[in-house]
Amino acid sequence: MNTNPGGGGEFGQRQAQGPIVPKTAAEALRPEAGTPPPSKRSRASRSQVVVFLNFFLSLVILVVLASGAALYFGMQAFIEPGPSANGDTFMVKPNTGVQEIADQLERRGLVSDARIFRLGVRATGNDSALKAGEYAIKPRASMRDIMELFKSGKSVMYSLTIPEGLTVEQALQRVAEQEALTGDMPAAMPPEGSIATDTLRFTRGATRQQMVDKLVADQKKLVEDVWTHRAPDLPIANMEDFVILASIVEKETGRGDERSRVAAVFLNRLAKGMRLQSDPTIIYGLFGGKGKPADRPIYQSDIEKQTPYNTYLIKGLPPTPIANPGRAALEAVANPSKTDDLYFVADGNGGHVFAATLEEHNQNVARYRAVQKKQADAAAKASGQTTAPAAPDDGASAGASGENGDAAQ
């Protein structure tokens, strides 16, 4: 007899669950009811969150893709050749921002899109690295090329050249006419002979005063340096006379192989108390710093005109230099050739012939005049004239330094 009140086994478990209700076959095959669906409100709330999350994720992906595409095409535009077929110069003024620079570049047709240039400069961390200056932008330069150029600070360089033999007035005229310079000319003109004969390199915006100051300072340094290394027996009293004689040598010849010998002639004459008889000093006495017109010859009457610079009439050196001497002329006077020459005259071929005696010199003069006549006859024949043109009534100087040396002592 089973004494367990709950029953045992499967039967006991079923009994514990409740009484068994018999079902018909149709009822047994009918599906049982499932878990009831959530309320309408709960389903709608879950759908909005999912939709929002899907939209946000899609938006993020779209933004990432768009940003990547924009970055790619922007970088391509930043490094590809630019729109300017000819290039140009471009001025970056001090304290100019990247945006203004970019806008100006686009207006000038040097970049295709100011925004890309601006963003490219900032993306590479160079928005504060662009330097002021004037730049030569090459044809088809990319935005990156332009950025690197502005970073380098390699501005366009201009040249100011003062050739040997110009007067101070002529040199200052070149400074005044250089359009890349700014500012006024100095109020006072520097002394004659005090301007360096050199080529200065500068960037746009340098002042004319700066150029003149540098030319004067460079010449002072040069003269002092050459004077320090002069020959010990040089018959020149001071640097002022040294520059005066160097300016005469500068105007007498442009040939490097003759300068020291021309200097020796004048120094030998000074040592003997002879007049220098230099045609360029006559010219300076007549025309001053403006210089002689190119088509104006020297006449015999010019040689006879009394001026402080006429070394056919005065003894010793003129009161000031007659031009700005270059280094070669200064060195020629500081270390002249060791000769006995007292005369020289043109040879008709761009050079000079030298002589120690008046007799030899007069022979050289005769040969020079024969060359002149031959050249004049050839020119007359070429132009269809039967005879050479007549010389001026008052006679032209032969350009021979010391031609009348016997009367000049």
C-alpha positions as CSV (number, residue, x, y, z in Angstrom):
1,M,0.0,0.0,0.0
2,N,1.5,3.4,-1.0
3,T,1.5,5.8,1.9
4,N,2.9,8.8,0.0
5,P,0.1,11.4,-0.1
6,G,1.5,13.1,-3.1
7,G,1.7,10.0,-5.1
8,G,4.9,8.8,-6.8
9,G,6.3,9.0,-10.2
10,E,4.8,10.7,-13.3
11,F,1.3,10.1,-12.0
12,G,2.0,11.8,-8.8
13,Q,3.4,14.8,-10.6
14,R,0.4,15.1,-12.9
15,Q,-1.9,14.8,-9.9
16,A,0.0,17.6,-8.2
17,Q,-0.5,19.8,-11.2
18,G,-4.3,19.4,-11.1
19,P,-6.9,17.1,-12.3
20,I,-6.7,15.8,-15.9
21,V,-9.5,17.2,-18.1
22,P,-10.3,14.9,-21.0
23,K,-10.2,16.5,-24.5
24,T,-11.7,15.6,-27.7
25,A,-9.5,14.8,-30.7
26,A,-10.3,18.2,-32.3
27,E,-9.5,20.0,-29.1
28,A,-6.2,18.3,-28.8
29,L,-5.2,19.3,-32.3
30,R,-6.1,22.9,-31.8
31,P,-3.0,25.2,-31.3
32,E,-2.5,26.6,-27.9
33,A,-2.4,30.4,-27.3
34,G,1.1,31.9,-27.3
35,T,2.6,34.8,-25.3
36,P,0.4,37.8,-25.8
37,P,2.0,40.6,-27.9
38,P,3.2,43.9,-26.3
39,S,1.0,46.9,-26.2
40,K,0.9,49.3,-29.2
41,R,2.8,52.0,-27.3
42,S,5.8,49.7,-26.5
43,R,6.2,48.6,-30.1
44,A,6.1,52.1,-31.5
45,S,8.8,53.3,-29.1
46,R,11.2,50.6,-30.1
47,S,10.7,51.2,-33.8
48,Q,11.6,55.0,-33.4
49,V,14.9,54.2,-31.6
50,V,15.9,51.7,-34.3
51,V,15.0,54.1,-37.1
52,F,17.0,56.9,-35.5
53,L,20.0,54.7,-34.8
54,N,19.9,53.4,-38.4
55,F,19.7,57.0,-39.7
56,F,22.5,58.2,-37.5
57,L,24.7,55.4,-38.5
58,S,24.0,56.0,-42.2
59,L,24.6,59.7,-41.8
60,V,28.0,59.0,-40.1
61,I,29.0,56.7,-42.9
62,L,27.9,59.2,-45.5
63,V,29.8,62.0,-43.8
64,V,32.9,59.8,-43.5
65,L,32.7,58.9,-47.2
66,A,32.0,62.5,-48.3
67,S,34.9,63.8,-46.1
68,G,37.2,61.2,-47.5
69,A,36.2,62.0,-51.1
70,A,36.5,65.8,-50.4
71,L,40.0,65.2,-48.8
72,Y,41.1,63.1,-51.7
73,F,40.0,65.5,-54.4
74,G,41.1,68.5,-52.4
75,M,44.6,67.1,-52.1
76,Q,44.6,66.2,-55.8
77,A,43.7,69.8,-56.6
78,F,46.3,71.1,-54.2
79,I,49.2,69.2,-55.9
80,E,48.0,69.2,-59.5
81,P,49.4,71.8,-62.0
82,G,47.9,75.3,-61.6
83,P,45.8,77.3,-64.1
84,S,48.4,79.9,-65.0
85,A,50.0,79.2,-68.4
86,N,52.6,82.0,-68.1
87,G,53.3,82.4,-64.4
88,D,53.6,85.8,-62.8
89,T,55.1,87.7,-60.0
90,F,53.2,88.0,-56.7
91,M,53.7,90.2,-53.8
92,V,53.0,88.9,-50.3
93,K,52.8,92.0,-48.1
94,P,53.9,91.9,-44.4
95,N,51.2,90.8,-41.9
96,T,48.9,89.4,-44.7
97,G,46.7,86.4,-43.7
98,V,46.4,83.2,-45.6
99,Q,42.8,83.9,-46.5
100,E,43.7,87.2,-48.2
101,I,46.7,85.7,-49.9
102,A,44.5,82.8,-51.2
103,D,41.8,85.3,-52.5
104,Q,44.4,87.4,-54.3
105,L,45.9,84.3,-55.9
106,E,42.5,83.2,-57.2
107,R,41.7,86.6,-58.5
108,R,45.1,86.7,-60.4
109,G,44.4,83.2,-61.9
110,L,47.3,81.7,-60.1
111,V,45.2,79.1,-58.2
112,S,41.9,77.5,-59.2
113,D,40.2,77.6,-55.8
114,A,41.2,79.9,-52.9
115,R,39.5,77.6,-50.3
116,I,41.6,74.6,-51.3
117,F,44.8,76.7,-51.1
118,R,43.8,78.1,-47.7
119,L,42.8,74.7,-46.3
120,G,45.9,73.0,-47.8
121,V,48.2,75.5,-46.2
122,R,46.4,75.1,-42.8
123,A,46.2,71.3,-43.1
124,T,50.0,71.2,-43.5
125,G,50.6,73.5,-40.6
126,N,52.0,76.3,-42.7
127,D,49.5,79.1,-42.1
128,S,52.1,81.1,-40.1
129,A,55.1,80.1,-42.2
130,L,54.5,82.2,-45.3
131,K,57.0,85.0,-45.6
132,A,56.5,88.5,-47.0
133,G,58.2,89.3,-50.3
134,E,57.9,89.4,-54.1
135,Y,57.9,85.9,-55.7
136,A,58.2,84.7,-59.3
137,I,55.5,82.0,-59.7
138,K,56.4,79.6,-62.5
139,P,53.9,78.6,-65.2
140,R,51.5,75.8,-64.1
141,A,52.8,76.0,-60.5
142,S,50.6,73.9,-58.2
143,M,49.2,75.2,-55.0
144,R,51.7,73.2,-53.1
145,D,54.5,74.7,-55.2
146,I,53.3,78.2,-54.4
147,M,53.0,77.4,-50.7
148,E,56.6,76.1,-50.7
149,L,57.8,79.1,-52.6
150,F,56.2,81.5,-50.0
151,K,57.7,79.4,-47.2
152,S,61.2,79.7,-48.7
153,G,61.3,83.5,-48.7
154,K,63.2,83.4,-52.0
155,S,62.0,86.8,-53.2
156,V,62.6,88.2,-56.7
157,M,66.0,89.9,-56.7
158,Y,66.6,93.1,-58.7
159,S,69.9,94.5,-59.8
160,L,71.3,98.0,-59.7
161,T,74.6,98.3,-61.7
162,I,76.9,101.3,-61.4
163,P,79.6,100.9,-64.2
164,E,83.1,102.2,-63.7
165,G,83.7,105.7,-64.8
166,L,80.2,107.2,-64.2
167,T,80.1,110.4,-62.3
168,V,78.2,110.6,-59.0
169,E,75.4,112.5,-60.8
170,Q,75.1,109.8,-63.5
171,A,75.2,107.1,-60.8
172,L,72.5,108.7,-58.8
173,Q,70.4,109.0,-61.9
174,R,70.4,105.2,-62.2
175,V,69.3,104.9,-58.6
176,A,66.5,107.3,-59.2
177,E,65.3,105.5,-62.3
178,Q,65.2,102.0,-60.7
179,E,61.4,101.5,-60.3
180,A,61.7,98.6,-57.8
181,L,63.2,101.0,-55.3
182,T,61.1,103.2,-53.1
183,G,61.5,106.5,-51.3
184,D,63.2,109.8,-52.2
185,M,66.8,110.4,-53.3
186,P,69.2,111.8,-50.7
187,A,68.9,115.6,-50.2
188,A,72.6,116.1,-50.6
189,M,74.8,114.6,-53.4
190,P,77.8,112.6,-52.2
191,P,81.2,113.9,-53.2
192,E,82.6,113.0,-56.7
193,G,84.4,109.7,-56.7
194,S,82.7,108.4,-53.6
195,I,80.2,105.9,-55.2
196,A,81.2,102.3,-55.6
197,T,81.1,100.9,-59.1
198,D,79.3,97.7,-58.4
199,T,76.1,95.7,-58.9
200,L,73.8,95.6,-55.9
201,R,71.1,93.0,-55.5
202,F,68.0,93.9,-53.6
203,T,64.3,93.0,-53.2
204,R,61.4,95.2,-54.1
205,G,60.7,97.8,-51.5
206,A,64.3,98.7,-50.6
207,T,64.8,102.4,-50.5
208,R,66.9,104.7,-52.6
209,Q,68.6,106.1,-49.6
210,Q,69.7,102.6,-48.5
211,M,71.2,102.0,-52.0
212,V,73.2,105.3,-51.9
213,D,74.4,104.7,-48.4
214,K,75.6,101.2,-49.3
215,L,77.4,102.4,-52.4
216,V,79.1,105.2,-50.4
217,A,80.1,102.8,-47.6
218,D,81.4,100.1,-50.1
219,Q,83.5,102.7,-51.9
220,K,85.0,104.0,-48.7
221,K,86.0,100.5,-47.6
222,L,87.4,99.7,-51.0
223,V,89.6,102.8,-51.2
224,E,90.9,102.3,-47.7
225,D,91.7,98.7,-48.4
226,V,93.6,99.4,-51.7
227,W,95.4,102.4,-50.2
228,T,96.7,100.3,-47.4
229,H,98.3,97.9,-49.9
230,R,99.9,100.6,-52.1
231,A,103.5,100.6,-53.2
232,P,105.8,102.1,-50.6
233,D,107.4,104.6,-53.0
234,L,104.1,105.9,-54.4
235,P,104.3,109.7,-55.0
236,I,100.8,110.4,-53.7
237,A,100.3,112.4,-50.6
238,N,96.9,111.2,-49.4
239,M,93.8,109.1,-50.2
240,E,92.0,112.1,-51.7
241,D,94.7,112.6,-54.3
242,F,94.8,108.8,-54.8
243,V,91.1,108.7,-55.7
244,I,91.5,111.7,-58.0
245,L,94.3,110.1,-60.0
246,A,92.5,106.8,-60.1
247,S,89.4,108.5,-61.6
248,I,91.6,110.0,-64.4
249,V,93.0,106.6,-65.1
250,E,89.5,105.1,-65.2
251,K,88.4,107.6,-67.8
252,E,91.6,107.3,-69.9
253,T,91.3,103.6,-70.6
254,G,88.9,100.7,-70.2
255,R,91.5,98.0,-70.9
256,G,92.7,96.0,-68.0
257,D,96.2,95.4,-69.5
258,E,96.8,99.1,-69.9
259,R,95.6,100.6,-66.6
260,S,98.8,100.2,-64.6
261,R,100.9,101.6,-67.5
262,V,98.6,104.6,-67.9
263,A,98.9,105.1,-64.1
264,A,102.7,105.0,-64.4
265,V,102.7,107.7,-67.1
266,F,100.7,110.1,-64.9
267,L,102.8,109.3,-61.8
268,N,106.0,109.8,-63.7
269,R,104.7,113.2,-64.9
270,L,103.8,114.2,-61.4
271,A,107.2,113.2,-60.2
272,K,108.8,115.4,-62.9
273,G,106.5,118.3,-62.3
274,M,104.9,117.9,-65.8
275,R,101.3,118.7,-66.5
276,L,99.1,115.7,-66.8
277,Q,97.4,116.8,-70.1
278,S,94.5,114.4,-69.8
279,D,91.5,115.0,-72.1
280,P,88.9,113.6,-69.6
281,T,89.8,116.4,-67.2
282,I,89.0,119.0,-69.8
283,I,85.6,117.3,-70.4
284,Y,84.8,117.3,-66.7
285,G,85.8,121.0,-66.4
286,L,83.4,121.8,-69.3
287,F,80.4,119.6,-68.6
288,G,80.7,118.6,-64.9
289,G,78.9,115.6,-63.6
290,K,76.4,115.5,-66.4
291,G,79.1,114.3,-68.8
292,K,79.9,115.2,-72.4
293,P,77.3,114.5,-75.0
294,A,78.2,111.4,-77.0
295,D,78.3,113.3,-80.3
296,R,80.4,116.2,-79.0
297,P,84.2,116.1,-79.9
298,I,86.9,117.9,-78.1
299,Y,88.1,121.0,-80.0
300,Q,91.4,122.8,-79.8
301,S,89.5,125.7,-78.3
302,D,88.4,123.4,-75.4
303,I,92.0,122.7,-74.6
304,E,92.6,126.4,-74.2
305,K,89.6,127.1,-71.9
306,Q,90.7,127.8,-68.3
307,T,88.9,125.6,-65.8
308,P,90.1,124.2,-62.4
309,Y,90.1,120.8,-64.1
310,N,92.0,121.6,-67.3
311,T,95.2,119.6,-66.8
312,Y,96.6,121.1,-70.0
313,L,96.7,124.4,-68.1
314,I,97.0,123.6,-64.4
315,K,99.8,121.9,-62.7
316,G,99.3,118.8,-60.6
317,L,95.9,117.1,-60.0
318,P,92.5,118.7,-60.4
319,P,90.6,119.7,-57.2
320,T,88.3,116.6,-57.1
321,P,87.9,113.2,-58.9
322,I,86.3,113.4,-62.3
323,A,84.4,110.1,-62.0
324,N,83.9,107.0,-59.7
325,P,87.0,104.8,-60.1
326,G,86.6,101.0,-59.9
327,R,88.8,98.6,-58.1
328,A,91.1,98.0,-61.1
329,A,91.8,101.7,-61.6
330,L,92.5,102.1,-57.9
331,E,94.8,99.1,-57.8
332,A,96.6,100.4,-61.0
333,V,97.5,103.6,-59.3
334,A,98.4,102.0,-56.0
335,N,100.8,99.6,-57.7
336,P,101.7,101.1,-61.1
337,S,104.0,99.6,-63.7
338,K,107.7,100.3,-63.4
339,T,108.3,102.2,-66.6
340,D,109.9,105.5,-67.8
341,D,106.9,106.3,-70.0
342,L,105.8,109.9,-70.1
343,Y,103.4,109.8,-73.1
344,F,100.7,107.7,-74.7
345,V,98.4,108.1,-77.6
346,A,95.5,106.0,-79.1
347,D,96.6,103.4,-81.6
348,G,93.3,103.5,-83.6
349,N,92.3,100.0,-82.5
350,G,91.0,100.6,-79.1
351,G,94.3,100.6,-77.3
352,H,97.3,103.0,-76.7
353,V,101.0,103.1,-77.6
354,F,103.4,104.5,-75.0
355,A,106.6,106.4,-75.2
356,A,109.4,107.6,-72.9
357,T,110.5,110.5,-75.1
358,L,108.7,113.2,-77.0
359,E,110.3,112.2,-80.3
360,E,109.0,108.7,-80.0
361,H,105.7,110.0,-78.9
362,N,105.4,112.4,-81.9
363,Q,106.0,109.4,-84.2
364,N,103.2,107.5,-82.5
365,V,101.0,110.5,-83.0
366,A,101.8,110.7,-86.7
367,R,101.0,107.0,-87.1
368,Y,97.7,107.5,-85.2
369,R,96.7,110.3,-87.5
370,A,97.5,108.2,-90.5
371,V,95.2,105.5,-89.2
372,Q,92.5,108.1,-88.6
373,K,92.9,109.4,-92.2
374,K,92.8,105.9,-93.6
375,Q,89.6,105.1,-91.6
376,A,88.0,108.4,-92.7
377,D,88.8,107.7,-96.4
378,A,87.3,104.2,-96.1
379,A,84.2,105.6,-94.5
380,A,83.9,108.3,-97.2
381,K,84.4,105.7,-100.0
382,A,81.7,103.5,-98.4
383,S,79.3,106.5,-98.3
384,G,80.0,107.5,-101.9
385,Q,81.9,110.7,-101.1
386,T,85.1,111.5,-103.1
387,T,86.9,113.1,-100.2
388,A,86.8,112.8,-96.5
389,P,84.7,115.5,-94.6
390,A,86.6,118.6,-93.6
391,A,87.7,118.9,-90.0
392,P,86.2,121.5,-87.7
393,D,87.7,125.0,-88.2
394,D,89.2,125.2,-84.7
395,G,90.7,121.7,-85.0
396,A,89.9,118.6,-83.0
397,S,92.2,117.2,-80.3
398,A,93.9,114.0,-81.3
399,G,93.1,112.6,-77.8
400,A,96.8,112.1,-77.1
401,S,97.7,112.5,-73.5
402,G,100.8,114.7,-73.3
403,E,100.9,115.3,-77.1
404,N,102.5,118.7,-76.5
405,G,104.6,117.6,-73.6
406,D,107.5,119.7,-74.5
407,A,105.5,122.9,-73.8
408,A,103.9,121.6,-70.7
409,Q,106.8,121.3,-68.4
